[in-house]
Amino acid sequence: MAAEETGRSGAQAHANATASWRAGRARAIVVTARPRQWAKNVLVLAAPATGSALTDGEALRSVAAAFVAFCLASSGAYFINDIVDRSADRAHPTKRYRPIAAGELPIRVAAVFGVGLVVAGLAVAMWAGGPPLLGVVAAYVAVATAYTLVLRDIALLDLAAIASGFLLRAIGGGVAADVDLSMWFLMVAGFGSLFLAAGKRRAEFVALGDARGSHRASLHVYSESYLRYVQYASSTVAIGAYAQWAFEGPTGGNLWAELSIIPFVIGVFRYALLLDLGRGAAPEDVVLSDPALVTLGLSWALLVGLGVYA
């Protein structure tokens, strides 16, 4: 009888250990996929929203599918990035807790999930938007992979690669909804993305201190004043291009669209202030966690909505 009880206890302990192991593995996979980063993929709504396509049910479904495609592809790219970065991440004050760097997720498992998610993202893109959207998502994957392997260590090209990730999301939404992408829209998206990229890199530059060069070679080339200069220049171009869009874009100089310049400019200034306060390493966290930015964003969206749809 005692032996039977001991056997049951051992089986229960084994079952509990197995369940705990599976839960830990599942958590490691989810953390590596970085679902919080999916907020960046909301950029696919930018072109359809400003191109008055959100009232078209078919276009809206295609845009939603594009969002899913970018979520899958970007999560797959994060798995690949963390595999390549695992040695450097172990020396980083916060990235050392990433599951692959911490040894919680085996490299082989991570590679399978990374490739699988990328393939799934490409498949969804092909289904939702055909070859045009597939080309945009494939370009995103190619840039993300090139950044992980080479570009992140080359000054300026690393900023361009980060910015192009944001820009390709915005282009992907326009392609999915089949709306024209105006020159002014592309300039706002491009230079606004460069502004975010420079802020992200400057936050990393400050946070890592004297050890920055050993973590990322491009940080050894940059100076804080230079990264500030890139921020100033790119934000200036983005503001100017947005004003041109508001006065000459698809709204044809609608008053509501013109008024949207106000929250847009103040939002850029607010974000620049947060960068100076030491925030900016994760743009999506800054935007979503700051009440003032959220309010400005909602005000901007309301005015643009009135300008485009009213």
BELJOHU-V97545 format. One record per residue. RES is the residue in one letter. SS is DSSP state (H for helix, E for strand, L for the rest). OMEGA is omega in radians with two decimals (* if undefined). Layout:
BEGIN
res=RES ss=SS omega=OMEGA
res=RES ss=SS omega=OMEGA
END
This chain:
BEGIN
res=M ss=L omega=3.12
res=A ss=H omega=3.14
res=A ss=H omega=3.13
res=E ss=H omega=3.11
res=E ss=H omega=3.12
res=T ss=H omega=3.12
res=G ss=H omega=3.12
res=R ss=H omega=3.13
res=S ss=H omega=3.13
res=G ss=H omega=3.13
res=A ss=H omega=3.13
res=Q ss=H omega=3.12
res=A ss=H omega=3.12
res=H ss=H omega=3.13
res=A ss=H omega=3.12
res=N ss=H omega=3.13
res=A ss=H omega=3.12
res=T ss=H omega=3.13
res=A ss=H omega=3.12
res=S ss=H omega=3.12
res=W ss=H omega=-3.14
res=R ss=H omega=3.12
res=A ss=H omega=3.11
res=G ss=H omega=3.12
res=R ss=H omega=3.13
res=A ss=H omega=3.12
res=R ss=H omega=-3.14
res=A ss=H omega=3.12
res=I ss=H omega=-3.13
res=V ss=H omega=-3.13
res=V ss=H omega=-3.14
res=T ss=H omega=3.11
res=A ss=H omega=3.09
res=R ss=L omega=3.14
res=P ss=H omega=3.10
res=R ss=H omega=-3.14
res=Q ss=H omega=-3.14
res=W ss=H omega=3.10
res=A ss=H omega=3.12
res=K ss=H omega=-3.05
res=N ss=H omega=3.03
res=V ss=H omega=3.10
res=L ss=H omega=3.11
res=V ss=H omega=3.13
res=L ss=H omega=-2.99
res=A ss=H omega=-3.10
res=A ss=H omega=3.10
res=P ss=H omega=-3.12
res=A ss=H omega=-3.13
res=T ss=H omega=3.11
res=G ss=L omega=3.09
res=S ss=L omega=-3.12
res=A ss=L omega=-3.05
res=L ss=L omega=3.07
res=T ss=L omega=3.11
res=D ss=L omega=-3.06
res=G ss=H omega=-3.13
res=E ss=H omega=3.12
res=A ss=H omega=-3.13
res=L ss=H omega=3.10
res=R ss=H omega=3.13
res=S ss=H omega=3.12
res=V ss=H omega=3.10
res=A ss=H omega=3.10
res=A ss=H omega=3.09
res=A ss=H omega=3.08
res=F ss=H omega=3.13
res=V ss=H omega=-3.13
res=A ss=H omega=3.13
res=F ss=H omega=3.09
res=C ss=H omega=3.14
res=L ss=H omega=-3.08
res=A ss=H omega=-3.13
res=S ss=H omega=3.09
res=S ss=H omega=3.07
res=G ss=H omega=3.12
res=A ss=H omega=3.12
res=Y ss=H omega=3.07
res=F ss=H omega=-3.13
res=I ss=H omega=3.13
res=N ss=H omega=-3.09
res=D ss=H omega=3.06
res=I ss=H omega=-3.13
res=V ss=H omega=-3.02
res=D ss=H omega=-2.92
res=R ss=H omega=-3.13
res=S ss=H omega=3.13
res=A ss=H omega=-3.12
res=D ss=H omega=-3.12
res=R ss=L omega=3.12
res=A ss=L omega=-3.11
res=H ss=L omega=-3.06
res=P ss=L omega=-3.13
res=T ss=L omega=-3.09
res=K ss=H omega=3.13
res=R ss=H omega=3.13
res=Y ss=H omega=3.06
res=R ss=L omega=-3.00
res=P ss=L omega=-3.11
res=I ss=L omega=3.12
res=A ss=L omega=-3.11
res=A ss=L omega=3.13
res=G ss=L omega=-3.13
res=E ss=L omega=-3.12
res=L ss=L omega=-3.12
res=P ss=L omega=-3.10
res=I ss=H omega=-3.10
res=R ss=H omega=3.12
res=V ss=H omega=3.13
res=A ss=H omega=-3.14
res=A ss=H omega=3.12
res=V ss=H omega=3.14
res=F ss=H omega=-3.12
res=G ss=H omega=-3.14
res=V ss=H omega=-3.13
res=G ss=H omega=-3.14
res=L ss=H omega=3.10
res=V ss=H omega=3.14
res=V ss=H omega=3.12
res=A ss=H omega=3.10
res=G ss=H omega=3.12
res=L ss=H omega=3.14
res=A ss=H omega=3.11
res=V ss=H omega=3.11
res=A ss=H omega=3.13
res=M ss=H omega=-3.13
res=W ss=H omega=-3.04
res=A ss=H omega=-3.02
res=G ss=H omega=3.13
res=G ss=H omega=-3.09
res=P ss=H omega=-3.13
res=P ss=H omega=-3.14
res=L ss=H omega=3.07
res=L ss=H omega=3.14
res=G ss=H omega=-3.14
res=V ss=H omega=-3.13
res=V ss=H omega=3.09
res=A ss=H omega=3.09
res=A ss=H omega=3.09
res=Y ss=H omega=3.14
res=V ss=H omega=-3.14
res=A ss=H omega=3.13
res=V ss=H omega=3.13
res=A ss=H omega=3.13
res=T ss=H omega=3.11
res=A ss=H omega=3.10
res=Y ss=H omega=-3.13
res=T ss=H omega=-3.03
res=L ss=H omega=-2.99
res=V ss=L omega=-2.86
res=L ss=H omega=-3.06
res=R ss=H omega=3.13
res=D ss=H omega=-3.12
res=I ss=L omega=-3.11
res=A ss=L omega=-3.10
res=L ss=L omega=3.12
res=L ss=H omega=3.09
res=D ss=H omega=3.09
res=L ss=H omega=3.14
res=A ss=H omega=-3.13
res=A ss=H omega=3.11
res=I ss=H omega=-3.12
res=A ss=H omega=-3.11
res=S ss=H omega=3.07
res=G ss=H omega=3.07
res=F ss=H omega=-3.08
res=L ss=H omega=-3.11
res=L ss=H omega=3.04
res=R ss=H omega=3.14
res=A ss=H omega=3.11
res=I ss=H omega=-3.13
res=G ss=H omega=3.10
res=G ss=H omega=3.11
res=G ss=H omega=3.13
res=V ss=H omega=-3.13
res=A ss=H omega=-3.12
res=A ss=H omega=-3.13
res=D ss=L omega=3.08
res=V ss=L omega=3.12
res=D ss=L omega=3.10
res=L ss=L omega=-3.08
res=S ss=L omega=3.11
res=M ss=H omega=-3.11
res=W ss=H omega=3.10
res=F ss=H omega=-3.13
res=L ss=H omega=3.12
res=M ss=H omega=3.09
res=V ss=H omega=-3.12
res=A ss=H omega=-3.09
res=G ss=H omega=-3.09
res=F ss=H omega=3.00
res=G ss=H omega=3.09
res=S ss=H omega=3.11
res=L ss=H omega=3.07
res=F ss=H omega=3.11
res=L ss=H omega=-3.12
res=A ss=H omega=3.13
res=A ss=H omega=3.09
res=G ss=H omega=3.10
res=K ss=H omega=-3.11
res=R ss=H omega=3.14
res=R ss=H omega=3.09
res=A ss=H omega=3.10
res=E ss=H omega=3.12
res=F ss=H omega=-3.11
res=V ss=H omega=-3.05
res=A ss=H omega=-3.07
res=L ss=H omega=3.09
res=G ss=H omega=-3.08
res=D ss=H omega=-3.13
res=A ss=H omega=-3.03
res=R ss=H omega=-3.08
res=G ss=H omega=-3.13
res=S ss=H omega=3.13
res=H ss=H omega=-3.11
res=R ss=L omega=-3.02
res=A ss=H omega=-3.10
res=S ss=H omega=3.13
res=L ss=H omega=3.09
res=H ss=H omega=-3.12
res=V ss=H omega=-3.06
res=Y ss=L omega=2.88
res=S ss=L omega=-3.13
res=E ss=H omega=-3.14
res=S ss=H omega=3.12
res=Y ss=H omega=3.13
res=L ss=H omega=3.03
res=R ss=H omega=3.14
res=Y ss=H omega=3.12
res=V ss=H omega=3.09
res=Q ss=H omega=-3.09
res=Y ss=H omega=-3.07
res=A ss=H omega=-3.08
res=S ss=H omega=3.12
res=S ss=H omega=3.11
res=T ss=H omega=3.12
res=V ss=H omega=-3.13
res=A ss=H omega=3.13
res=I ss=H omega=3.13
res=G ss=H omega=3.14
res=A ss=H omega=3.13
res=Y ss=H omega=3.10
res=A ss=H omega=3.10
res=Q ss=H omega=3.10
res=W ss=H omega=-3.09
res=A ss=H omega=-3.11
res=F ss=H omega=-3.01
res=E ss=H omega=-3.05
res=G ss=L omega=-3.07
res=P ss=L omega=3.13
res=T ss=L omega=3.11
res=G ss=L omega=3.10
res=G ss=L omega=3.10
res=N ss=L omega=-3.07
res=L ss=H omega=-3.11
res=W ss=H omega=3.11
res=A ss=H omega=3.11
res=E ss=H omega=3.11
res=L ss=H omega=-3.14
res=S ss=H omega=3.07
res=I ss=H omega=-3.06
res=I ss=H omega=3.12
res=P ss=H omega=3.11
res=F ss=H omega=-3.11
res=V ss=H omega=3.14
res=I ss=H omega=3.10
res=G ss=H omega=3.08
res=V ss=H omega=3.13
res=F ss=H omega=3.14
res=R ss=H omega=3.13
res=Y ss=H omega=3.11
res=A ss=H omega=3.10
res=L ss=H omega=3.13
res=L ss=H omega=3.06
res=L ss=H omega=3.13
res=D ss=H omega=3.11
res=L ss=L omega=3.05
res=G ss=L omega=3.11
res=R ss=L omega=3.13
res=G ss=L omega=3.13
res=A ss=L omega=3.10
res=A ss=L omega=-3.05
res=P ss=H omega=-3.10
res=E ss=H omega=3.10
res=D ss=H omega=3.13
res=V ss=H omega=-3.08
res=V ss=H omega=-3.04
res=L ss=H omega=-3.06
res=S ss=H omega=-3.11
res=D ss=L omega=-3.10
res=P ss=H omega=-3.13
res=A ss=H omega=3.13
res=L ss=H omega=3.11
res=V ss=H omega=3.12
res=T ss=H omega=3.11
res=L ss=H omega=3.12
res=G ss=H omega=3.12
res=L ss=H omega=3.10
res=S ss=H omega=3.10
res=W ss=H omega=-3.12
res=A ss=H omega=3.14
res=L ss=H omega=-3.12
res=L ss=H omega=3.10
res=V ss=H omega=3.12
res=G ss=H omega=3.09
res=L ss=H omega=-3.12
res=G ss=H omega=-3.06
res=V ss=H omega=-2.97
res=Y ss=H omega=-3.05
res=A ss=L omega=*
END
